[in-house]
Amino acid sequence: MLFSLLFAYFLGAVPNGLWLCRLLYKKDIRKYNSHNIGATNVWRTFGKLPGIMVFLLDFLKGALAVYLASHRGGTPEAMVAAGIAAMLGHSFSIFLKFKGGKGVATGLGVIAVLMPLVTGIVFLVWFAIVYRTRYVSLGSVVSAALVPMLAYLFDAPQIYVILGAAAAALVIVRHRANIARLMHGSENKVNW
C-alpha cells in the first residue's frame, strides 16, 4: 500500500506543463499569464495543441495512479488513496518545491476510473460552462462541486463520495484567487 501511495504521489508530481513547454518552446510556463503549470495556462500561452496535450497528460496521471492501485490492492480504499495521492502530487509537487497545478485534469482522471458516468456528466457540465462563458475556472469549480453530489445520487460507494468531496475541496481551494477575480469581473477568459 505504501509503495502504491508513493508511486501515485510521484506520478502526480510530474509537472507536465512545465516540462512540455521547456521541451517544445525552451520556455518556463510559470513566467507567463497566470504563472500556472496547468493546461489552461499552456493553452493561453502556446495554443490549443500543447494545452490539450498537457490536459491529457495530467488526466492520465490520475487515471494511471488509480488503475495501478486497482491491480496492486484492488480495494476501493486503496484506489481512492492512490487518487488522492496523485492529486496531492500534482498540486504540491516535490519537483516544484511543493507548488503545482490546481488538480482539475488529474482529478478528472481519478474519477474517470472510479466513476465513469459521473465523469462524463461533470465533463459535459464543464464544457457547457466554458463554452458559454469562456471561464475555465468557473467550469472547473462548478464541476468539482458536482462530483460528490452526483456520486451520492448514483449510489457510488461511500468512499467514492468522500473522495469526491475531498477532491472538490482541493480544486475549489486551489481556485480561490480565480473565484475572487470572477467575483470582481477580472478573471481571464479562454479563447477558442
C-alpha positions in Angstrom: 0.0 0.0 0.0 2.8 2.4 0.9 4.5 1.8 -2.4 1.3 2.5 -4.3 0.8 5.8 -2.5 4.4 6.9 -3.0 4.2 5.9 -6.7 0.9 7.7 -7.1 2.3 10.9 -5.4 5.4 10.9 -7.6 3.4 10.2 -10.7 1.0 13.1 -9.9 4.0 15.3 -9.1 5.4 15.2 -12.7 4.9 18.8 -13.9 3.8 18.0 -17.5 3.0 21.6 -18.4 6.4 22.8 -17.2 8.4 20.0 -18.8 6.5 20.0 -22.1 6.8 23.8 -22.6 10.6 23.6 -21.8 10.9 20.7 -24.3 8.9 22.3 -27.1 9.5 26.0 -26.6 12.5 26.3 -24.3 10.3 28.5 -22.0 9.2 28.3 -18.4 5.3 28.4 -18.4 5.4 29.8 -14.9 6.6 33.1 -16.3 3.5 33.7 -18.4 -0.1 34.7 -17.9 -1.4 33.0 -14.7 2.1 31.6 -13.9 0.4 28.1 -13.5 1.7 24.9 -15.0 -1.7 23.6 -16.0 -3.4 23.1 -19.3 -5.3 26.4 -19.3 -2.2 28.5 -19.0 -0.4 26.4 -21.6 -3.4 26.9 -23.9 -3.5 30.6 -23.4 0.3 31.0 -23.8 1.3 28.5 -26.5 -2.0 27.4 -28.2 -4.6 24.7 -28.3 -2.5 21.7 -29.2 0.0 22.0 -26.3 -2.8 22.9 -23.9 -4.7 19.7 -24.9 -1.5 17.7 -24.6 -0.9 18.9 -21.1 -4.6 18.2 -20.2 -4.3 14.6 -21.4 -1.0 14.0 -19.7 -2.3 15.4 -16.4 -5.6 13.4 -16.8 -3.5 10.2 -17.4 -1.5 10.8 -14.2 -4.7 10.5 -12.1 -6.2 7.6 -14.1 -3.0 5.6 -14.1 -2.5 6.0 -10.4 -5.9 4.6 -9.7 -5.7 1.9 -12.3 -2.4 0.6 -11.0 -3.7 0.7 -7.4 -6.7 -1.4 -8.5 -4.2 -4.1 -9.6 -2.0 -3.9 -6.5 -4.6 -3.8 -3.7 -7.8 -3.7 -5.6 -9.9 -2.3 -2.8 -11.9 0.9 -3.2 -10.0 2.4 -0.3 -6.6 1.6 -2.0 -7.8 3.2 -5.3 -9.2 6.3 -3.5 -5.9 6.7 -1.5 -3.9 6.5 -4.8 -6.2 9.0 -6.4 -5.8 11.5 -3.6 -2.0 10.9 -3.6 -1.8 11.7 -7.3 -3.9 14.9 -6.9 -1.7 16.0 -3.9 1.4 15.2 -6.0 0.0 17.4 -8.8 -0.9 20.3 -6.5 2.1 20.1 -4.2 4.9 18.7 -6.5 8.2 17.7 -5.0 9.7 18.8 -8.3 8.4 22.3 -7.9 9.2 22.9 -4.2 5.7 21.7 -3.2 3.9 24.1 -5.5 1.9 22.9 -8.5 -1.3 22.9 -10.5 -4.9 23.1 -9.5 -5.7 19.4 -9.8 -8.6 19.6 -12.3 -7.3 17.3 -15.1 -5.6 14.9 -12.6 -8.8 14.7 -10.5 -10.9 14.1 -13.6 -8.5 11.2 -14.4 -9.0 9.8 -10.9 -12.8 9.8 -11.1 -12.8 8.6 -14.7 -11.5 5.2 -13.5 -13.7 5.1 -10.4 -17.0 6.6 -11.7 -17.1 6.9 -15.5 -20.8 8.0 -15.6 -20.1 10.8 -13.1 -17.0 11.8 -15.1 -19.0 12.1 -18.3 -21.6 14.3 -16.7 -19.2 16.6 -15.0 -17.1 16.9 -18.2 -20.2 17.9 -20.1 -21.2 20.4 -17.5 -17.6 21.8 -17.5 -17.6 22.0 -21.3 -21.0 23.8 -21.4 -20.0 26.4 -18.9 -16.6 27.1 -20.5 -18.2 27.2 -24.0 -20.9 29.6 -22.9 -18.8 31.9 -20.5 -15.2 31.2 -21.6 -14.3 31.0 -17.9 -12.4 27.7 -17.4 -12.1 28.4 -13.7 -15.9 28.7 -13.3 -16.5 25.5 -15.2 -13.8 23.7 -13.0 -15.2 24.9 -9.7 -18.8 24.1 -10.6 -17.9 20.7 -12.0 -15.8 19.8 -9.0 -18.6 20.7 -6.6 -20.9 18.4 -8.6 -18.7 15.3 -8.2 -19.7 14.3 -4.6 -23.3 15.2 -5.2 -23.5 13.0 -8.3 -21.5 10.2 -6.7 -24.1 10.2 -3.9 -27.1 10.4 -6.3 -25.7 7.5 -8.3 -25.2 5.4 -5.2 -21.5 5.2 -5.5 -19.6 3.6 -2.6 -19.4 5.9 0.3 -15.6 6.1 0.0 -16.0 7.5 -3.6 -18.4 10.2 -2.2 -15.8 11.1 0.4 -13.1 11.2 -2.4 -15.4 13.4 -4.5 -15.8 15.8 -1.5 -12.1 15.9 -0.8 -11.2 16.4 -4.4 -13.8 19.1 -4.8 -12.5 20.9 -1.7 -8.9 20.7 -3.1 -9.9 22.1 -6.5 -12.0 24.9 -5.0 -9.3 25.9 -2.6 -6.7 25.9 -5.3 -9.1 28.2 -7.3 -9.6 30.8 -4.6 -7.8 33.5 -6.5 -9.8 32.7 -9.6 -13.0 32.9 -7.6 -12.1 36.3 -6.3 -11.4 37.5 -9.8 -14.7 36.1 -11.0 -16.5 38.0 -8.3 -14.7 41.2 -9.3 -15.2 40.7 -13.1 -11.4 40.5 -13.7 -11.0 36.8 -14.5 -9.2 35.8 -17.7 -11.3 34.2 -20.4 -10.0 31.4 -22.7 -10.1 31.9 -26.5 -11.4 29.2 -28.7 
